[in-house]
Structure formats: C-alpha cells, structure tokens
Amino acid sequence: MTDKVLAAVRTAPGTTEMREFDRPRIDADSALLRVEVAGICGTDVKLYSSPPTTPATKGEVIMGHENVGVIAEAGENFLRRHDVEIGDRVFLEHYVACFSCEWCRIGEYRHCEATDWRTNPDARRFGYTSAGFEGTLWGGFSEYMYLPWNSVMHKIPDTITAEEAGLVMPLSNGIEWALLTAGVGYNDTVLIQGPGQQGLAQLVAAKTAGAAHVIVSGTTRDAKRFELAKELGADATIDVLAEDPREKVMDLTGGRGVDFVLDCTSRAGTAPVLLGVDVLKRREGTLLIQGELAAFPDFPVKKVTEKSITIKSARGHSFNACELAVAQLASHRYPLEKLATHRYGIDQVDHAIRVLAGETDEDAIHVSMMPDMVGQAGGSVR
C-alpha cells in the first residue's frame, strides 16, 4: 500500500484541485477504506457551488458522502466493534455521531449534534469535514478514506457489484422518506414530483410497499427518465410543461386526488408544493417536502388546514433504511443498475458535478465516482 493518497479537493466554491496526502496512521480504533465508488447527488451540487463555512467544513474539503469500498487496514478494536474483516466491502454512511446522546441511544444518530454541521461548528460528517482535521481523508473523492471508531457501515453481499452498492444511499433515502417518514403503504395513490435518483428511488419503495397507483411528474427534458420510471413500475407519467398537471392527476384518480405527494424536485420554486396541496385528497393527505426553499411567500395555510394536510420533512436516512436498501438491491427485483447512468474518475470531479447540475448536455441520474478510473475518459454508461 502506497504512503501517498490521491484525492480531489474543493479549494474554493466551484473549484477542485488534485492533491496528494500522506496516508493517515491507523490505530486500534480506526480503519482505512479503499474507495471503489463515491456517488454524487444534488446535495453535492449545492455544497460545491456554495460550501458551508463552519470551522469544520470550510477550507480544503474532500467531498463525497455516498461511499462504497473495501476495508484495507484496520485496528483490532475497530474490526471487533463493527464485526468486519480486512477485505470486506461496505457501504459507509456519512454520519459521524457521538453514540452517547439521547438521539444516538434510540438509534437516530442522524439527528446527533456531533454530526449536524448546520448547528454544530465542530461537527464531523464524511464528505463535509475539512482535510485539516486529524485523519485528513474525510471524503470519498479520494483513493482511500479514514474511518474513526464511530463510523457507521453496512456489509455488501457478493451478489451486489460496487457500482450497484453506490446506489444504497439514494435508495435508502427513498425508503426512509416514502415509507418510514411519509407512510406510503398498501393500496395507496402517490404523486412523485421529479424523476431524478431520489424520485425514482421513492417510486421503487412505494411500489414495493404495495402502492396501487404511482404517478411520476417531470418536464419535457425528462422523456428518457419517464421511460425508466415506467420500467420501474410507474403507472403514469406527467409532463408538467405539456399538460395541466392538476387536471391530469384528477383525471387519473377519478377526481379523488392522491393520498401522498412526495416532492423530489430541484430548483423548481413553489409550484410543486402548491400543486401538491391542490391534488391531495379532500381530507388528511400527506405532503413530503425537502426544504429546497428558504422561504415560501404566501404559503396556503388556510387550504392546508382545511384539508387537514400533514406536512413531513425529507431528512436523511436511518440504519434500517440502509439495510432495507441493501436487501432491495440484492433481490434484483428491479433493474436498479439503470439508475447508475454515468461514471468518472476522481480527476474529473469538477466536470461530473456540473453534469449532475445540468450544466452540460448530458442527462445524468446517478453519477459514480470511481478512483480506479483516474486518467480514463468518463461519461454515460447507457
């Protein structure tokens, strides 16, 4: 194993430089992960253009928080604590929690203040933490990652490839948001807004849970995504630019409306939430939102209360959701590998993020960053 590690470092907003770092020293309680795949999602797009400025997240940061790799080196305590062996392939969650607070004690470590960079200026989180902190390699856009004792990981069975395992996080988010948070279940009718990786993951989750009718909406540029949505089980799709989405939803549901609206749009303004409020059933529908908007002028509080709408927040994933995502991938019930549309080496990070941001002509659903591809041409795998 080399003493130097190559990584892509965000040095300023929208700027990446390739750097070499010393391989961190591993003690009895830590480990080194050889990165095979680091996925890119919409959060990376936002973090790249507008990086957080807390003490723990500013400066030089190795991004990449959807990470899959092989345990390359580990201390005895680490191996015993996590029940892993050298050579095991794992999916690494991005939360680095304290495991002693009230949230951690009930298994909800995603809410732990030790990993909440929004409220804790000294928080730790993979893909967010500055390379200036001990361990250095805190992100997946690197050949290796440093794993402290309080890492959270999930073993990946041999029946799942590394690139397929790179879909665990978006799929776990889909399971968490659609099933565990919103509560989609048997015989429900669902509108999913946005056919990106999160929307399609929620589609799979909803169909697996027994939803009777799932509608996926998007725009004209999503034509190929609509095809994939139907392959994954969507009962209908709506191009909101070519037809009236409210009329179409009501027509598809016989005028009743839907039980759930799951908003997975990005940079779409207030329109998706307003549509969701309109097309939910007459009483007690559920609206799941991501919080894309910092503020919402003229929010229709009266209509929300009159219809007894429940609004829930899409926020992270739980250990259970990740385990269910691994099981879903291992079942091969759905062609989920088709979500992984593009792959690049870590020397193409800047371009890859811009592809997912829609700044190029390429239409990417899920981008896989693969260190073994350094020096190779990346792009679509369709």
RAMO-V38540 format. One record per backbone hydrogen bond with DSSP energy under -1.0 kcal/mol. NH is the residue of the N-H (numbers start at 1). CO is the residue of the C=O. Records with the same first field share a line. If there is no record, write none. Layout:
NH: CO + CO
This chain:
5: 21
7: 19
8: 141
9: 17
10: 61
11: 15
14: 48
15: 12
17: 9
19: 7
21: 5
23: 3
30: 27
31: 147
32: 73
33: 145
34: 70
35: 143
36: 68
37: 68
38: 369
39: 66
40: 367
45: 41
46: 42
47: 43
48: 44
49: 45
50: 46
56: 121
57: 54
58: 54
61: 10
68: 37
69: 90
70: 34
71: 88
72: 32
73: 32
75: 30
78: 28
79: 75
80: 76
81: 77
82: 78
84: 79
87: 71
88: 85
90: 69
91: 154
92: 67
93: 152
105: 101
107: 104
108: 103
111: 108
112: 109
115: 112
117: 115
119: 116
120: 116
123: 120
124: 114
126: 94
127: 138
128: 125
129: 125
130: 56
131: 60
133: 130
136: 133
137: 135
138: 136
140: 64
141: 63
142: 140
143: 6
145: 33
146: 137
147: 31
151: 148
154: 91
156: 89
160: 157
165: 161
166: 162
167: 164
168: 165
171: 167
172: 168
173: 169
174: 170
175: 171
176: 172
177: 173
178: 174
179: 175
180: 175
181: 176
182: 177
184: 178
187: 210
188: 185
190: 213
191: 260
192: 215
193: 262
194: 217
200: 196
201: 197
202: 198
203: 199
204: 200
205: 201
206: 202
207: 203
208: 204
209: 205
210: 207
211: 206
212: 188
213: 188
215: 190
216: 236
217: 192
218: 238
222: 219
223: 220
226: 222
227: 223
228: 224
229: 225
230: 226
231: 227
232: 228
234: 229
235: 214
236: 214
238: 216
240: 218
242: 239
243: 239
248: 244
249: 245
250: 246
251: 247
252: 248
253: 249
254: 251
255: 250
256: 253
258: 279
259: 189
260: 189
261: 286
262: 191
263: 288
264: 193
274: 270
275: 271
276: 272
277: 273
278: 274
279: 275
280: 276
281: 258
284: 307
286: 259
287: 310
288: 261
289: 312
301: 299
304: 300
305: 301
306: 302
307: 303
309: 304
310: 285
312: 287
314: 289
322: 318
323: 319
324: 320
325: 321
326: 322
327: 323
328: 324
329: 325
330: 326
331: 327
336: 334
338: 335
339: 336
341: 339
342: 366
343: 379
344: 368
348: 345
352: 348
353: 349
354: 350
355: 351
356: 352
357: 353
358: 355
359: 354
368: 342
369: 38
370: 344
373: 370
374: 371
376: 373
379: 343
381: 341
